[in-house]
Amino acid sequence: MKRNIIKFVFFFILIGALFSLPVETTNSLSNAIRDAFAAPQIRLRQVKEWIRSFGRGKAELLNENKLLRVKIEELSDKIRQNKNLQDENQELRDLLKLKTTSKYRLIAAQLLARDVNGWWQMARIDKGADDGIQTDLPVITPEGLAGQIVNVSRSSSDVLFLTNPKVKIAARLARSEIFGIVRGDGVSWEGDAKCRMDFIMKGADINRADEVVTSGLGGVYPADLVIGYVENVQVDPSGLFQYAKIIPAADFRLLDMVFVVLSEKNSDAVKTMDRKKETR
């Protein structure tokens, strides 16, 4: 109790001393005290503003990141569209080049439908008897042989792909002039459609990547149409012959446009067909 009284008396003496000081001294002391308390307040306000600006900056960054993601997606979509257009233009250029440089009279056709259960085996095209299409005519792409016409109506036709096991083609190896029979081999475990070349003599000169073309024998396919390329060679169970797995030159996964081979240009068949059209 006595100690508190002493503190109280000392406080009043200090206050009295302050009031008795000159005005200049009082102002200086007051300013010093105010500056001493102002510094922490300034630091505290700066911290508050930094926290507030950090929150705004984070929100702005998140919003900017979202906008950038949208723009990236838009640009990616445009790139995909441009790539599709480039692929389509390249396909059209290849088709045009094939039609102008081929020694055969060709008619372009677009695929209308493909059987889901026989995706690698058959398709329907938008050309038929009214366009001069007949059964057994070869069907090709810029890359190579695709198959043959098997059914014809007035405005559409069915194409049997060369990967169908029902198809058999007289063929030869372009490099070594070795003959054999190519037939469809269906779809592999990897999901790729392939062919197989049988009856290759056991000692025949055949290598991986050798080009396989039509031989012209058999009457259906003209000579020198590219069928595909040798993937590997094995000896058949009889031990007398070799057989080769063939990767088709035509890409059946994305097939969209094809050409039907009507006949050789300037052939008698073309002249007869043209005369028939003139008399209609």
C-alpha positions in Angstrom: 0.0 0.0 0.0 2.8 2.4 1.0 4.6 1.6 -2.3 1.5 2.4 -4.4 1.2 5.8 -2.6 4.9 6.5 -3.4 4.3 5.7 -7.1 1.2 7.9 -7.2 3.1 10.8 -5.6 6.0 10.3 -8.0 3.6 10.4 -11.0 2.0 13.7 -9.9 5.5 15.2 -9.4 6.5 14.1 -12.9 3.3 15.6 -14.4 3.9 18.8 -12.5 7.5 18.9 -13.7 6.4 18.4 -17.3 3.9 21.3 -17.1 6.6 23.5 -15.6 9.0 22.9 -18.5 9.3 25.5 -21.2 6.8 25.1 -24.2 9.7 24.3 -26.6 10.9 21.5 -24.4 7.4 20.1 -23.9 6.7 20.1 -27.7 10.0 18.3 -28.4 9.3 15.7 -25.7 5.8 15.2 -27.0 7.0 14.8 -30.6 9.6 12.3 -29.5 7.0 10.2 -27.6 4.6 10.4 -30.6 7.4 9.3 -33.0 8.3 6.5 -30.7 4.7 5.1 -30.8 4.2 6.0 -34.5 6.9 3.7 -35.8 5.2 0.4 -34.7 1.9 1.7 -36.0 3.4 2.4 -39.4 4.9 -1.1 -39.5 1.6 -2.6 -38.5 -0.2 -0.7 -41.2 2.4 -1.8 -43.8 2.0 -5.4 -42.8 -1.8 -5.1 -43.1 -1.5 -3.6 -46.6 0.9 -6.2 -47.7 -1.4 -9.0 -46.5 -4.3 -7.3 -48.3 -2.3 -6.8 -51.5 -1.1 -10.4 -51.3 -4.7 -11.6 -51.1 -5.6 -9.5 -54.2 -2.5 -10.6 -56.0 -3.3 -14.2 -55.4 -6.9 -13.8 -56.6 -5.6 -11.9 -59.7 -3.1 -14.6 -60.4 -5.7 -17.3 -60.1 -8.0 -15.4 -62.5 -5.2 -14.8 -64.9 -4.2 -18.5 -64.8 -7.8 -19.4 -65.6 -7.9 -17.0 -68.5 -4.6 -18.4 -69.8 -5.9 -21.9 -69.6 -9.0 -20.9 -71.7 -6.7 -19.2 -74.3 -4.4 -22.3 -74.4 -7.4 -24.5 -75.0 -8.7 -22.2 -77.7 -5.3 -22.2 -79.4 -5.0 -26.0 -79.1 -8.4 -26.3 -80.7 -7.4 -24.0 -83.6 -4.1 -26.0 -84.1 -6.1 -29.2 -84.2 -8.5 -27.7 -86.8 -5.6 -26.4 -88.9 -3.9 -29.9 -88.7 -7.2 -31.5 -89.8 -7.4 -29.0 -92.7 -3.8 -29.6 -93.7 -4.4 -33.4 -93.6 -7.5 -33.1 -95.7 -5.8 -30.8 -98.2 -2.9 -33.2 -98.5 -5.3 -36.0 -99.0 -7.1 -34.1 -101.8 -3.7 -33.2 -103.4 -2.7 -36.8 -103.3 -6.0 -37.9 -104.9 -5.7 -35.2 -107.6 -2.1 -36.2 -108.3 -3.1 -39.9 -108.6 -6.0 -39.2 -110.9 -3.9 -36.9 -113.2 -0.8 -39.2 -113.3 -2.3 -42.6 -113.3 -2.4 -44.6 -116.5 -5.8 -45.8 -115.6 -9.2 -44.2 -116.0 -10.4 -43.6 -112.4 -13.5 -42.5 -110.8 -13.4 -40.9 -107.3 -15.8 -42.2 -104.6 -16.4 -41.5 -101.0 -17.1 -44.0 -98.3 -20.7 -43.9 -97.1 -20.6 -46.6 -94.4 -18.5 -49.3 -92.9 -19.8 -52.3 -91.0 -18.8 -52.1 -87.4 -18.4 -55.9 -87.2 -16.3 -55.9 -90.4 -14.5 -52.6 -90.2 -11.4 -53.9 -91.9 -13.3 -56.0 -94.4 -15.9 -54.1 -96.3 -17.3 -50.6 -97.0 -19.9 -48.9 -99.1 -19.1 -46.1 -101.6 -21.3 -43.5 -103.2 -20.8 -44.6 -106.8 -22.8 -47.3 -108.6 -23.9 -48.7 -112.0 -25.1 -45.2 -113.1 -21.4 -44.1 -112.8 -20.0 -47.0 -114.8 -19.2 -49.2 -111.8 -19.2 -53.0 -112.2 -18.3 -55.9 -110.0 -14.7 -57.0 -109.8 -13.3 -53.6 -110.5 -10.2 -52.7 -108.4 -10.4 -50.0 -105.8 -7.2 -48.0 -105.0 -6.0 -45.1 -102.9 -3.0 -42.8 -103.4 -0.9 -45.2 -101.3 -2.0 -48.5 -103.0 -4.6 -51.1 -103.6 -7.6 -51.2 -101.3 -9.8 -54.0 -102.6 -12.4 -54.7 -105.3 -16.1 -54.1 -106.1 -18.3 -57.0 -105.1 -21.9 -55.6 -105.1 -23.3 -52.8 -107.3 -26.6 -50.9 -107.2 -27.5 -47.9 -109.3 -26.1 -45.3 -106.9 -23.7 -47.2 -104.6 -21.3 -50.2 -104.4 -19.7 -52.4 -101.9 -15.9 -52.7 -101.6 -14.3 -55.9 -100.3 -11.0 -54.8 -98.7 -7.9 -56.8 -99.5 -7.5 -57.5 -95.8 -10.7 -59.7 -96.0 -9.7 -63.4 -95.9 -12.0 -64.0 -98.9 -9.7 -61.9 -101.2 -7.0 -63.6 -103.2 -4.6 -61.6 -105.4 -1.9 -62.8 -107.8 1.2 -60.8 -106.7 4.9 -60.5 -107.0 7.8 -59.0 -105.2 8.8 -55.8 -107.1 12.6 -56.2 -106.3 13.2 -59.9 -107.0 10.2 -60.8 -109.3 9.1 -63.6 -107.1 5.5 -64.6 -107.5 2.9 -65.7 -104.9 -0.7 -65.3 -103.8 -1.7 -62.5 -101.4 -4.8 -63.0 -99.3 -6.4 -61.1 -96.5 -5.2 -62.1 -93.0 -7.8 -60.3 -90.9 -6.9 -58.2 -87.9 -3.8 -58.8 -85.7 -3.9 -58.9 -81.9 -2.5 -55.4 -82.0 -5.6 -54.3 -84.0 -3.8 -53.8 -87.4 -5.3 -55.2 -90.6 -2.7 -57.3 -92.5 -2.3 -59.6 -95.5 -0.3 -62.7 -96.1 1.6 -63.8 -99.2 1.7 -67.6 -99.7 3.4 -70.0 -102.0 6.8 -68.2 -102.1 9.5 -70.7 -103.0 11.6 -71.7 -100.0 14.9 -70.4 -101.4 13.4 -67.2 -102.8 15.2 -63.9 -102.3 12.8 -61.9 -100.0 13.6 -59.3 -97.4 11.8 -57.2 -94.8 10.2 -54.1 -96.3 10.2 -55.5 -99.9 7.4 -54.0 -101.9 4.6 -56.3 -103.0 2.6 -55.4 -106.2 -0.1 -57.0 -108.3 1.3 -59.3 -111.0 -1.5 -58.7 -113.5 -2.4 -62.4 -113.6 -5.9 -63.5 -112.9 -7.7 -60.8 -114.9 -9.1 -58.7 -111.9 -6.2 -56.5 -110.9 -4.0 -54.8 -113.4 -0.2 -55.1 -112.9 2.0 -53.0 -110.7 -0.6 -51.8 -108.2 1.1 -51.5 -104.8 -0.3 -54.0 -102.3 2.0 -53.4 -99.3 5.3 -54.2 -97.8 6.9 -57.4 -96.3 6.8 -57.3 -92.5 8.4 -60.7 -91.8 9.0 -64.1 -93.5 8.4 -67.6 -92.2 8.4 -71.2 -93.5 5.0 -72.7 -93.8 4.2 -76.1 -92.0 4.8 -78.1 -95.2 8.4 -76.9 -95.3 8.2 -76.4 -99.1 7.3 -72.8 -99.2 7.7 -69.5 -97.4 5.0 -67.1 -96.5 5.3 -63.4 -95.7 3.2 -61.1 -93.5 2.3 -58.0 -95.5 1.5 -54.6 -94.2 -1.0 -53.0 -96.6 0.1 -49.8 -98.2 -3.4 -48.3 -97.9 -4.4 -47.0 -94.4 -7.7 -48.7 -93.7 -8.1 -47.0 -90.3 -8.8 -43.5 -91.8 -10.0 -44.5 -95.2 -12.4 -41.8 -96.6 -11.9 -41.4 -100.3 -11.0 -44.1 -102.9 -10.7 -44.5 -106.7 -12.3 -47.2 -108.7 -10.2 -48.3 -111.6 -12.5 -48.5 -114.7 -9.9 -49.3 -117.3 -6.7 -48.2 -118.9 -6.8 -44.7 -120.5 -7.4 -44.7 -124.3 -8.3 -48.4 -124.2 -11.1 -50.0 -126.3 -13.2 -50.4 -123.2 -13.0 -46.6 -122.5 -14.0 -45.8 -126.1 -17.0 -48.3 -125.9 -18.1 -46.8 -122.6 -17.9 -43.2 -123.9 -19.9 -44.2 -127.0 -22.6 -45.8 -124.8 -22.8 -42.5 -122.8 -23.2 -40.5 -126.0 -26.1 -42.6 -127.2 -28.1 -42.3 -124.0 
